[in-house]
Amino acid sequence: MTDIPAAATDEAGGVTRAHPHRRYDPLLDRWVLVSVGRTRRPWNGSRESTSRLEPPRHDPRCYLCPGNERANGERNPDYPGTFVFTNDFAALQPDSPIDRREDGLLVAEGERGTSRVVCYSPRHDLGMASMPVDDIRTVVDMWADQTTELGARYRWVQVFENRGAEMGASSPHPHGQIWAGSALPTDAAREDATQRTYADATGHRMLLDYAAQELSGPRVVEQDADWLVVVPYWAAWPYETMILPRAPASRIEDLEPARRDSLARVLSRLLQCYDALFQRPFPYSMGWHQAPFGAGGTDHWQLHGHVLPPLLRQNVRKFMVGYELLAEPQRDITPEDAAEQLREAGATLLS
């Protein structure tokens, strides 16, 4: 893990939020450039459309709505709650060959797995932000059940959701995906290594220590007795948040009923804050990082969720291009400012 110079984390030592600076991400062992003030520059580039049509409760053309025919000719059941099926165009296949080929620097290996689609609700017009908390709780249970089932066969289980056309969602119907594979993906391997190194050195889980350090601080968006939502100190995306359990948990399946209840409430509240910030359905990619299955144990790993929204302004998105692609991640507003804006948006929900 990279050593962190003292000045990088000590605002009193000259690194302040008022000037460009870099912040260290201990989870991915990388740096993020914070370029304060770039949002004041004029913008004549691409703008995202803010016009939205109100979707119907049931869309006969939607391949995810109950009773409708999907692209492969199968018909969805008339499901009353959540509905899970194997993706008709799965990115991973359980019967792929697993041979490995090497030719100098050219290396390839087979990957087995599966890709599932998770319909959150039979209602076409409800995103998770507008679903009843009890229905979100059902989704949490489904995430846990799918993790347990797929973890018995695969090393990594990735629960995620892409919301909005800006994030590549192929349907507005409220849904997510679960991909499970035999290999540990690149970012998962990094998080596994950094958390394990930290636990070996300190005897603590890195993200539990981080949560304790952030409590009631300027980057907190939401918190209760069980959960903490923060804009991470090292966040790369403008309004990125991390969802952290405040007590040990390595996977969603480890959460007892009370913490699943509170997670449903926190998710509902957070996603409503996002929508309230720019008065529109906020696009994002959201996903859970859980301890890998197989050898190695889980005592070092703390369950956490990442919410990665692309919008920088109401109709202007953050593009990870140029410097970000060629050097390191860069953000245009401080995490502290982003958290304050999200808190203020949340306060409007209570007024």
LOTORVO-433141 format. One record per residue (C-alpha): y, x, z; residue in one letter. Coordinates in steps of 0.05 Angstrom, whole numbers, padded with zeros to 5 digits, always signed. Example, Ala and Ser with C-alpha at 12.3 -4.5 7.8 and 13.67 -1.06 7.14 Angstrom:
<rs>
-00090+00246+00156A
-00021+00273+00143S
</rs>
This chain:
<rs>
+00000+00000+00000M
+00070+00026-00016T
+00111+00054+00041D
+00174+00013+00052I
+00238+00053+00062P
+00276+00029+00124A
+00339+00013+00085A
+00301-00036+00041A
+00291-00084+00098T
+00350-00069+00143D
+00413-00107+00122E
+00452-00070+00176A
+00433-00005+00141G
+00473-00021+00078G
+00426-00067+00040V
+00461-00134+00042T
+00453-00201+00009R
+00521-00193-00024A
+00499-00136-00071H
+00442-00123-00119P
+00381-00097-00081H
+00306-00095-00084R
+00258-00129-00036R
+00186-00110-00024Y
+00129-00160-00033D
+00074-00137+00015P
+00025-00189-00011L
+00025-00164-00083L
+00048-00093-00066D
+00108-00095-00113R
+00183-00098-00113W
+00231-00154-00134V
+00302-00141-00158L
+00354-00189-00129V
+00414-00191-00175S
+00465-00230-00134V
+00517-00270-00172G
+00485-00275-00240R
+00487-00351-00237T
+00562-00346-00247R
+00555-00320-00317R
+00569-00369-00375P
+00506-00400-00405W
+00501-00418-00479N
+00426-00411-00485G
+00368-00460-00483S
+00376-00521-00438R
+00320-00565-00413E
+00326-00639-00427S
+00342-00681-00366T
+00329-00748-00399S
+00266-00781-00373R
+00232-00845-00394L
+00202-00886-00337E
+00126-00882-00348P
+00084-00945-00345P
+00036-00958-00288R
-00021-00953-00338H
-00015-00921-00407D
-00069-00943-00457P
-00058-00878-00496R
-00067-00832-00436C
-00134-00796-00434Y
-00130-00791-00358L
-00117-00864-00340C
-00176-00906-00314P
-00219-00938-00367G
-00188-00899-00425N
-00226-00856-00475E
-00217-00781-00471R
-00213-00732-00529A
-00288-00719-00528N
-00305-00793-00535G
-00325-00803-00462E
-00293-00860-00424R
-00262-00853-00355N
-00290-00898-00301P
-00244-00949-00270D
-00231-00901-00212Y
-00191-00928-00152P
-00171-00861-00121G
-00181-00789-00141T
-00225-00773-00201F
-00254-00704-00219V
-00288-00685-00284F
-00304-00622-00323T
-00248-00605-00371N
-00264-00627-00442D
-00234-00561-00466F
-00256-00517-00408A
-00228-00447-00403A
-00291-00423-00367L
-00364-00438-00382Q
-00423-00433-00334P
-00470-00405-00387D
-00427-00350-00416S
-00462-00283-00425P
-00445-00234-00370I
-00457-00168-00405D
-00407-00111-00399R
-00386-00068-00457R
-00348-00002-00453E
-00323+00043-00508D
-00276+00094-00479G
-00214+00055-00457L
-00240-00009-00488L
-00276-00049-00434V
-00298-00122-00434A
-00344-00163-00391E
-00369-00234-00393G
-00342-00286-00344E
-00379-00348-00320R
-00346-00406-00288G
-00322-00477-00295T
-00256-00514-00305S
-00245-00583-00274R
-00190-00635-00281V
-00169-00672-00218V
-00134-00739-00226C
-00094-00751-00162Y
-00085-00825-00172S
-00103-00881-00221P
-00028-00895-00227R
+00002-00862-00289H
+00073-00868-00262D
+00064-00830-00196L
+00072-00755-00186G
+00051-00725-00120M
+00124-00728-00097A
+00122-00804-00102S
+00051-00817-00079M
+00039-00847-00010P
+00023-00794+00043V
-00046-00825+00054D
-00062-00815-00020D
-00039-00742-00017I
-00086-00734+00043R
-00143-00758-00002T
-00124-00704-00052V
-00126-00651+00004V
-00197-00674+00022D
-00217-00669-00051M
-00189-00598-00056W
-00231-00580+00005A
-00295-00613-00021D
-00288-00580-00089Q
-00275-00512-00057T
-00338-00518-00016T
-00381-00540-00075E
-00355-00489-00124L
-00352-00432-00073G
-00428-00437-00066A
-00434-00412-00138R
-00370-00374-00155Y
-00329-00319-00123R
-00260-00347-00135W
-00238-00420-00132V
-00167-00432-00159Q
-00136-00499-00143V
-00071-00511-00181F
-00024-00561-00213E
+00024-00554-00271N
+00078-00608-00267R
+00121-00624-00327G
+00122-00607-00400A
+00163-00545-00382E
+00102-00517-00347M
+00054-00535-00403G
+00025-00599-00373A
-00010-00636-00429S
-00004-00704-00395S
+00047-00735-00348P
-00010-00769-00310H
-00012-00741-00239P
-00066-00688-00241H
-00084-00617-00225G
-00140-00569-00242Q
-00192-00526-00209I
-00219-00464-00243W
-00276-00426-00211A
-00301-00359-00235G
-00350-00304-00219S
-00298-00249-00218A
-00239-00238-00172L
-00175-00246-00214P
-00122-00192-00214T
-00072-00224-00165D
-00128-00248-00120A
-00156-00178-00117A
-00087-00151-00098R
-00077-00202-00044E
-00146-00189-00017D
-00133-00114-00014A
-00064-00119+00018T
-00086-00169+00070Q
-00149-00129+00087R
-00109-00064+00093T
-00059-00098+00139Y
-00113-00129+00182A
-00150-00063+00188D
-00086-00028+00210A
-00060-00081+00258T
-00116-00127+00277G
-00074-00186+00253H
-00070-00230+00192R
-00010-00209+00150M
+00013-00279+00134L
+00008-00303+00206L
+00053-00246+00227D
+00100-00263+00169Y
+00102-00337+00189A
+00119-00317+00261A
+00176-00273+00236Q
+00205-00328+00192E
+00204-00385+00243L
+00272-00420+00248S
+00302-00368+00201G
+00347-00376+00141P
+00290-00380+00090R
+00254-00439+00124V
+00253-00503+00083V
+00205-00546+00124E
+00165-00535+00187Q
+00124-00573+00238D
+00073-00553+00291A
+00020-00538+00239D
+00057-00514+00176W
+00114-00471+00153L
+00147-00475+00084V
+00193-00417+00066V
+00227-00387+00006V
+00192-00319+00014P
+00237-00259+00029Y
+00208-00228-00034W
+00207-00291-00078A
+00212-00278-00153A
+00225-00348-00179W
+00292-00381-00161P
+00265-00437-00116Y
+00196-00409-00103E
+00165-00430-00037T
+00104-00411+00003M
+00065-00460+00046I
+00033-00428+00107L
-00012-00455+00162P
+00014-00430+00229R
-00056-00421+00258A
-00115-00382+00227P
-00147-00414+00166A
-00179-00378+00108S
-00192-00437+00062R
-00173-00510+00055I
-00242-00528+00078E
-00226-00495+00145D
-00171-00546+00161L
-00190-00598+00212E
-00168-00671+00201P
-00103-00664+00240A
-00079-00605+00199R
-00098-00641+00134R
-00056-00700+00157D
+00004-00656+00170S
-00006-00618+00105L
-00002-00684+00066A
+00064-00700+00101R
+00092-00630+00089V
+00073-00632+00015L
+00105-00700+00006S
+00169-00677+00040R
+00173-00610+00001L
+00162-00641-00067L
+00214-00695-00052Q
+00263-00639-00034C
+00251-00608-00102Y
+00264-00673-00139D
+00326-00686-00097A
+00355-00617-00111L
+00370-00631-00184F
+00359-00706-00186Q
+00301-00701-00233R
+00225-00691-00232P
+00223-00617-00215F
+00174-00578-00259P
+00130-00527-00223Y
+00064-00492-00220S
+00033-00500-00151M
-00032-00470-00127G
-00073-00449-00067W
-00097-00379-00052H
-00160-00382-00010Q
-00206-00327+00014A
-00256-00304-00039P
-00328-00324-00030F
-00385-00274-00024G
-00387-00208+00013A
-00328-00180+00052G
-00313-00232+00105G
-00252-00277+00113T
-00220-00256+00179D
-00164-00218+00143H
-00145-00274+00095W
-00095-00329+00111Q
-00095-00391+00067L
-00029-00402+00032H
+00002-00444-00023G
+00050-00419-00077H
+00100-00467-00110V
+00133-00434-00170L
+00187-00476-00204P
+00222-00448-00265P
+00290-00482-00260L
+00351-00441-00241L
+00401-00498-00253R
+00391-00571-00267Q
+00377-00560-00341N
+00372-00484-00345V
+00307-00449-00332R
+00294-00379-00308K
+00263-00337-00363F
+00218-00280-00342M
+00235-00236-00402V
+00263-00168-00418G
+00271-00130-00353Y
+00223-00177-00317E
+00168-00165-00368L
+00181-00091-00378L
+00201-00067-00309A
+00194-00113-00248E
+00209-00185-00227P
+00283-00203-00219Q
+00317-00263-00188R
+00389-00289-00195D
+00402-00321-00127I
+00381-00298-00058T
+00321-00331-00025P
+00367-00350+00033E
+00414-00389-00014D
+00355-00423-00048A
+00326-00445+00019A
+00394-00472+00042E
+00400-00513-00022Q
+00330-00542-00013L
+00345-00559+00060R
+00409-00594+00040E
+00372-00633-00014A
+00321-00653+00038G
+00376-00677+00085A
+00400-00726+00031T
+00331-00760+00035L
+00345-00778+00108L
+00416-00803+00098S
</rs>
